[in-house]
């Protein structure tokens, strides 16, 4: 019995000396309204981590109670993206669509440039034009309502209170600015010469 206590003590001391790398923790994060802004520095590139997140409760057809969901805005591999993660399955690329609406602005019923990740609990908007439109619509908005419709995983809804989104948007896309959505150029009008 004394040996077991001794080994527990040795293990506790050994594990107490282990510390997590600050890059993988939320230590030092800043808060802007409802947003958490990452303040870690990548030890490989020396650049600040470009990532912000907000949490709210999501409802799903097959879940008895709302569960936490997180929206993350980040620059990944030099490209902006919006990521939504849930604690339950929401759908797949084959049979699911994501729509959203900011405040009273026109909503988007089915965003074409989304991808559902392998465990079916995360969806990302990664097409540059779609991310650009998403960020443009978010700028100055107070709330975001997201609706996900899936043939196999029911309906999922969530509403994010976007208080503090201005500094969060600037932090998320500081290293990979979101380009304006591509708009077809307007042909110059021909003037009639009299």
Secondary structure, 3 states (H helix, E strand, C coil): CHHHHHHHHHHHHHHHCCCCCHHHCCCCCEEECCEEECCCECCCCCCECCEEEEEEEEEECCCCCCEEEEEEEEEECCEEEEEEEECCCCCCCCCEEEEEEECCCCCECCCCCEEECCCCCEEEECCHHHHHHHHHHHCCCCEEEEEEEECCCEEEEEEEECCCHHHHHHHHCCCCCCCCCCCCCCCCCCCCCC
